[in-house]
Amino acid sequence: TNEALLSLFSTLYEKDQFSVAYAAGVKFVEVALLQIPQNGYFKSKKYRKQRTKSAVDALRVTKLLGGMVDEMEEDEETSKNNCDGNGTS
């Protein structure tokens, strides 16, 4: 389920396992925003709370993914500078 993906993402993120967390987070957002809305029951009033929660969770995960990308880019730049001899010790 998508809740399981969200739980997996959160656990991996908290453990700083960013590369795997990133993959789980992207899959969660894809399911929440692209796949689930295609289901016939999606617009039913019965699922209003779940729709809202899913959208809020997807927004939160998307923001975290953006921060992870920024952090990974900084780590890559630092690593490159260290390999080039331009880093500080």
C-alpha positions in Angstrom: 0.0 0.0 0.0 1.0 3.6 -0.3 1.0 3.9 3.5 3.7 1.2 3.6 5.8 3.2 1.1 5.4 6.3 3.2 6.4 4.4 6.3 9.4 3.0 4.5 10.4 6.4 3.3 10.1 7.9 6.8 12.2 5.1 8.4 15.0 5.3 5.8 15.0 9.1 5.9 15.4 9.1 9.7 18.3 6.6 9.4 20.0 8.9 6.8 19.8 6.2 4.1 19.0 8.9 1.5 19.6 7.0 -1.7 17.1 4.3 -0.9 14.8 6.8 0.9 14.8 8.9 -2.2 13.6 6.0 -4.3 10.8 5.1 -1.9 9.8 8.7 -1.6 9.5 9.2 -5.4 7.4 6.0 -5.7 5.1 7.2 -2.9 4.6 10.6 -4.6 4.0 8.9 -7.9 1.4 6.6 -6.5 -0.3 9.3 -4.4 -0.5 11.9 -7.2 -0.7 9.8 -10.4 -2.0 6.3 -9.8 -4.5 6.6 -7.0 -6.5 9.5 -8.6 -7.1 7.2 -11.6 -9.3 4.9 -9.4 -13.0 5.3 -9.7 -13.6 5.7 -6.0 -11.0 8.5 -5.7 -13.6 11.3 -5.9 -16.1 9.7 -3.5 -17.0 11.7 -0.5 -16.3 8.6 1.6 -12.6 9.0 0.9 -12.2 12.8 1.4 -10.1 12.6 4.5 -7.8 10.0 2.9 -7.4 12.2 -0.3 -6.5 15.2 1.8 -4.0 13.2 3.9 -2.5 11.7 0.8 -2.1 15.1 -0.8 -0.6 16.6 2.4 1.8 13.6 2.8 2.8 13.9 -0.9 3.6 17.6 -0.5 5.7 16.9 2.6 7.6 14.1 1.0 8.2 16.2 -2.1 9.7 19.0 0.0 11.9 16.4 1.8 13.0 15.0 -1.5 14.0 18.4 -2.7 16.1 18.9 0.4 17.7 15.5 -0.1 18.7 16.4 -3.6 20.3 19.7 -2.4 22.2 17.8 0.3 23.3 15.1 -2.1 24.6 17.7 -4.5 26.5 19.5 -1.8 28.0 16.1 -0.7 29.0 15.4 -4.3 30.6 18.8 -4.7 32.5 18.4 -1.4 33.6 14.9 -2.5 34.8 16.2 -5.9 36.7 19.0 -4.3 38.4 16.6 -1.9 39.4 14.3 -4.8 40.7 17.3 -6.8 42.8 18.4 -3.8 40.7 21.6 -3.4 39.0 20.5 -0.2 40.0 21.5 3.2 41.3 19.0 5.7 
